[in-house]
Amino acid sequence: MDKPTMHMLSVQERGGETRKVNQFVAAVAAAIGAVIAGTILAWTSPALPQLQPLMVKNPITNVTEDASVQFEIRNGTNYTVLYNSLNQTAEFLLDTKDSGLVSSILAIGAAIAALPVGVLAQKIGRRPTILILSIPFMLNWLLIIFANGAGMLIAARFFAGLGTGGICVAAPMYIGEIAETSIRGALGAFFQLFLTVGILFTFVVGGWTHWRTLSIISAVFPPLLVIVFWWMPETPQYLLGMNRRRDAEKVLRWLRGPNAELSGELEDMQKEVDDAARQSASIATMLKNRATLMAFICSLGLMFFQQFSGINAVIFYTNNIFQSAGSNIHPTIATIIVGVVQTIATVLSSLLIERAGRKLLLLQSCIIMGINLIILGIYFKLQEAKYNVSSVGWIPLVCLILFIISFSLGFGPIPWMMMAELFPVEYRGTASGITVIMNWCLVFIVTLCFPIMKEAIGIYSCFWFFAGFMVVCTFFVLFLIPETKGKTVAQIQAILAGRR
């Protein structure tokens, strides 16, 4: 074995013990943006049922005039819209088309924002970009809080999409650049972890409150992001790229602690930045270079399989799975249970990721998810064929829990983390932007097509459809995805280029 070069040595091996607490503080501060994204993604789950009409037969007693907002004729019988799902008089309600727009416009906004935010992060820095994203986040909550109709809600969700798409690019990039190699994986998992925290928070609060109250509470997070993240530094890589070496050294000292030996790490960073400055960072150049092309394929592939893992299908069918198990649990409680399982599993992922490595966690994810999807498909096929499956009603519930744990350990957090790990600094913003655009386009496609597929081919065939992608994914991970645990950007690029 060759003697390790200075470039390959960790900060600790070069001399001087690093202090990791400030790296965790900076990562948590950036990940508040992920909490906001989680609250936005989950908002429609408790809010939309409250904004959709419940039809009550006429004549009605004890109803104010304002409550009777529209009439419909169904099978020759008069109905009037009276209450929302919390049995409250509705100020306004959404029809099916408006509900669909409120749900789907988020993905469009996210796709639009991703690439410009990546470019902005390259131009003005990661820190100011994250702070600027608090503006569309806050606009979203203000428009929702003061909404008087569908138009304001649709506009709000568009702004929410801009902020969410942007934070999906900027926060993983920031966290990946402030973390030292030995804890980069653990900190990289923070984005997905805090995303699940935001989702769980919304399920818990939104399950028992009015949608305006939920929105007012959620509006606390964008100012919190500004207040906390304002005190965090810019990343050393960006500062070196701007020829601010002294500032980069100060930031690195704050991140690594007073006793850390920084000269070797700083030189490595400077070399990467200098190499980046000598190269054109265009998309065409990225696709011509074998290492960056492979990084691009790996990053896009991970996002593709994340969305085609069937996660949305399983989450969508959560209530049916609980009912098949003979459970009388309220749908709100069922969703909270799923949110808790997802959050706990993502915490485990952040603890395991530097021990087990990225590749092993991704492999267990696609294999276990695929097996559980096949079993779920068989169960619901037998149920539809009128077989008595009540004695094994626990099987889909076990499959649901194993599926969510497996997803949260692997394909939940790792694609976001590796998006920042795989690319050299000069391509990171553009490549991350394109990857996030693809992710949100896939979210839109899967969300739009899944209900249609379910009606056309049955839920069991949908589960088998996604299981097929997990089979392909197993080979994709096995043969194409590099292990990035404990490796520098230069080492990862060398692996991708096929040099070692």
N, C-alpha and C positions, 0 to 999 in steps of 0.2 A: 504493500500500500504506500502511495506517495506521501511524503511528509506534508501535513496541512500548511497551506499558505496563510498569510495574515488575513487575506480576503475571506477565507473559509472559517476562521475562528470566530466564536461567539464573543460578545462583549466581556463576559466573565473570564473567558480563556485568555483574553488579551491583557488581563490584569485589572483589578479594581472591581468591587462588587456594585452592581446596579441596585437602585432603589425603585421598586415597581409601582409604588402607591400613586405617584403623580400620573403615570401612564393610565392606570385604572380610572383616576379622577377625570382625566381628559376624555377617555373613551366613554365613560358614563355620561359626561356632559354632552358629547356629540350624539349619544344614543337617545337623549330626550327627544330628538327629532323622530326617532323610530317609534317612541311611545305615541307621539302625535299622529304619525302615520297609522299606527294600530287603532287608535280611537276613530280615525276617519274611515278606515277600511271596515270596521265593525259597526259603525253608526247605523247603517241601513238595517241591520238585523233587528234591533229593538225599535227603531224609529219608523220604518216603513209600515209595519202592521198597524201602528197608531194613526198613520196618515191615509190608510185605505178604508173605504166605507164598509160599515155593517148595515145590511138592509133589514128594516123592521116593517112588518105589515101594518097598513092603515086599517082602522083608525088608531091614532096614538093619543094617549092622554099625558098630561104634564110635560108637554114639549114646548119649548119657546120657539118663536118664529125663526130666530137665527139658526136653530138646529136643523130646520127643514131646508136644506140647501138645494136639493134636486129630487126629481121624481123619475122613476123608470117603470116601464111596463114589462113584466116578466110572466109569460104564460097567462096573459090576461089579468094579472093581479097587480094592483098598485103597491109600490114600495116607496119608502122615503128614507134618505140617508139621515141617520140619527146620531150614532155614536162611533167613536173610534174603538180600537181593541182594548183600551183601558176603561171602556164604558164612560167616557167623558164626551161632553158635547164638542164637536169638532169645529175649529175656527175655519179651516179649509181642508179639503181632502184631495187626494190625487187619483186620477183615473189610471188605467193600466198602462197607457202610453207614457204618461208623466212619470209613473213609478219606474218604468224601464229606463227612461232617460236619466233620472236621478241616480239609478244604480250604475249605468254604463258610462256616463259622461266622465266619471272619475278616471277610467282607464285611458280615455282619449286625451285628457289633460296631462296625465302622467307621461304618455308617449310623446306628446309635444314638447314637454319640458326637459326630458332626459338629456338629449344631446346638447342643447344650449347651456344647460347647467354644467355639463362636463367641460365644455369650452370655457365657460365663465370661471370655473374652478382653476383652470390652467392659467387664465389671464390675471385674475385679481386675487387668487388664493383660495384655499379650502375654507379657512375660518370665516372671512366675510361672506362667502357664498352661503354657508350654513345659516349665518345670521340673517341674510336677506330672505331666505326661505321662510322665516317666521312671518313675513308679510302676507303671502298667499294663504298660509295656515290661519292667520288671524282673520283675514277677509272671509274665509270660509265660515268660521264660527259666527262672526258678526252678521253675515247675510242670513244664516240659518236662524239665529236668535230673533232677528227682526223680520223674518219671512212672513209675507202675507199671501203667498200663492206659489204655484209650481215654478214660475219663472225665477224667483229669487233662490229657490232650493237648487234648481238646475245650475244657475250661475255659481252658487256656493260650492257645489260639488266639482265644477270645472276648476275653480281656484284650488280646491282641495287636491285635485289631481295634479295640478302644476307643482304644488308643494311636495306631495308624496313622491312623484316621479323624480323631482330634484333631490330630495333627501336620500332616496335610494342610490343615487350616484355619489353625492358629496360625503355622506356620513361614513360609508365603508371605506372610501378613499382616505379620508382623514384618519380614521382609526388604524388602517393598515400602515400608514406612514409614520404615526407617532409611536407605534409599538416596536419593541425590540424583538428579534427573531424568536427567542425562547418562549414568548407569551403572545406572539402575533395571532395564533389560532384561537386562544382563549378570548382575547379581546375582540377578534373578528367575529366571534359568535354573539357578541353583545348586541349587534344590530337586530338579528332575528329574535334574540331573547327579549329585548325591550319592545319589539313589535308585538310579540305575544302578550307581554304585560299590558300594553295598550288595548289589545283586543279583549283580554280578560276583564280589564277595568270597565270597558264599555258594556260587556255582557252583564256584569254584576250590577253596575249603576243603572244601565238602561233597562234592565229587566223589571225594575220596580219604580221607575220615574217617568214623567212626561218627557217627550223628546226635546222640548225647549230647555227643561231643567238639565237634562243630560248634556245638551250643547253648551249651556252656561258653565257647567262644571268643567267640561272638556276644554273650554276656552282659556282656562288657567295655564295650560301647558305651553302654548307659544310664547307668552311673556316669560315663563319659567326658563325656556330654552335660551332666550336672550340674556336674562339675568345671570344664569349659571355659565353659559358658554362664552359670554363676553370676556371673562377672565382667563380663558384658555389661550394657549399660544398657537401661532401658525405652525405648519409642519416644517421640519428642518429641510426636507427635500425642496419644497417650494422656495424657501428663503435662499438656499444655495443656487437655485435656478435664477433667482433675481440678483445674483452677485452680492448677497448680504451674508457673507460667511460668519462675521462676528455675531450677528443676530441668530444665525443658525446654531452656532456653538452655545450661545446663552440658552436657547430653547432646549437643546439636547442636554445641557447640564441640568436644567430644571426637570426634564423628563426622566433622566437616568440617575440623578442624585449626585451629591458633592464628591463621593469617593470613586465614582466610575471613571475608568480610563476611556476617554472619548476619541483620542486621536485616530485610532484605526478605523472606527465606525464612521467618523467624519470624513476620512479620506475615501472610504468605500462609497459613501454618498456622493462626494464631490466627483469621483470618477464616473459614477452613473450619470450624474447631471451633465458632466462634460461630454460624455459619449452621446447623450441625448441632444445636446446643443449642436453637435456635428452632423446630426442626421435630420432629414426632413421628417416631420411628424404627420404627414398626410396619410389618409386612409389607403391610398394606392401604395405608398411605401410600406405600410404595415402589412399589406397583403402580399407583397413581394418577398418579404423577409420570412424565412421558414419558421423561426422561433415565434415571432409575433403572430404569424398566420395560425400556427398551432394553438397559441394562447387564445386567439379569437375563436377558433373552432371549439376548443374546450369550454370557454366561457359561455358561448351561445348554446352549446349542447347541454350544459348543466342547467341553464335556464329553461330550455325546451323540455327536458325531462322532469324538471321541477313542476311545471304546469301540467304535463301529461302523465304525472304520477297518479292522477285520479283523486288528488286531495280535495278538490272542489266537489266532486261527486260524492265522496264519503262524508264530507261535512254537510252537504246538502241533504243527505239521506240519514243524518244522525237520529232524528226523531223516529223514523221508521225502524231503525235498528234497535233503539231502546224498546219500542213497542213489540218487536219480534221476540225480544227477551222476556216478554211478559211484564214489563215495567210500566207502572202508572206515573212515572216521574214527569213533572210538568216540563214542557219543551224548554222553558227558560233555564230550569235547573240542569237539564240535559246539556244545553249549550255551555253552561258554566263548567260542568264536569269536564267536557271536552277541552275547554280553555285552560283549566287547571292542569290536566294531563299534558297538554301541549307545552305549557310554561315549565313544568317540572322537568320534562324530557329535554327541553332546550337548555335548562340549567345544567343537566347532566352532560349534554353535548359540549358545553363550554369547559367542563372539567375534564372530559375525556379526549378532547380534540388534539391536545399536545402529547397525549400518551399513546392513543390508538392510531393517530394520523388521519388525514383527510380521506385517503383512498379506501381504507377499511370501513370507515363509517358510511361512505357513499355506497360501497358494495353491500353492506348489510341492509342499507336502506332500500335499494332497488330489489334485492332478493326477497326480503321479508314483506315489503309492500306488495310485490307481485304475487306471492303465495296467498296473502290475505285477500287480495282482490279476486283471485280465482275461487277461493272458498266462499266469499260473499256472493259471487255470481252463481255458484252451484246452489247455495242456500235459497236465494230468491227465485231461481229457476224452478226448484222443487216446490217452493211455496206457491208460485203461479200455476204450476201443474196440479195443484190441489193435493199434494202429498201432506200428510200430517207431520209437520216439523216442530210442533210445539214442545216436544220433549228435548229438543236440542236448540231451543230458542236462545240459549246463552252463547252459541257459537258466533253469530254476527257481532255481539257485544264485545267478545274477546278479540275478534278480528279488528273491530273499530279501534280498540285501545292499543293493540299491537301496531296497527297501521300508523296511528298518530304518533306513538312513541318512536317508531322507526323513522318516520318522516322528520320529526323534530330533532332526532340525533344526527341525521345526515342531510337529506335534500332540502330541509328547511333553512338551516343557517349556512351551510358550506358553499353553495353557489354564490351567495353575496360576498362571502369572505374571499373566495378564490378569484372573484372578479377583480379585486384590488391586488392580489398576490401575483397573478400570472403575467401582468404587463409591466414593461419598464416605464419609468416616470413620464417620458415624453408622449406615450400613447395612452396613458391611464385615463385621462379625462374623456377623450373621444371614444375609446373602446368601451369604457364603462357606460357612457351615454347610449351608444348603439345597443349594448347588451340589455340595458334597462328598457329601452324602447321595445326591443323584441319581447321581453318579459311581459310588459303591459299589453302589447298587441295579442300575445297568447292568452293572457287573462281575459281579455275582451272576447276572443274567439271561443275559448272554452266555456265561459259564462253564458255566451249567447247560444252556443250549439248544444250544450248539455241537456237543457230541457227538451229541445227538439229531438235529440238522439234518444232520450229516455222514452218519449212518446212513440218514436218510430220503431225502435228495436228492443225496448224493454230495459229496465235497470240492470238486469243480470248481464246482458250483452255489453252494456256500458262498462261494467266492472271488468269484463274479459277484454274489452277493447283497450282499456288502460293497462291491464296486466300484460298485454302483448308489448306495449311500449317499455315496460319494466324489464322484459326479457332482453330487448335490444339494448336497453340502458346498461344492463350488467356487462355486456361485451364492450360497450362504449367506455365505461369507467375502467374496466380491466386493461384495455389495450391503449387507450388514448390519454387518460387523465394521469398527470405526473403526481408523485407524492411531494408536497411542498413543505411538509413539517420540518422545521429547523433549518430551512435553506434560505439563502439570500436571493435577491432578485436575479443577480448574475448567474447563480447556480441553477435557478429555475429556467432561465433563458437558455443555458447550455444544455439542459435536459431536453427542452422543447426543440432545440436545434438538432438534437440527435448526436451531440458531441460526447455525452457520457450517460 
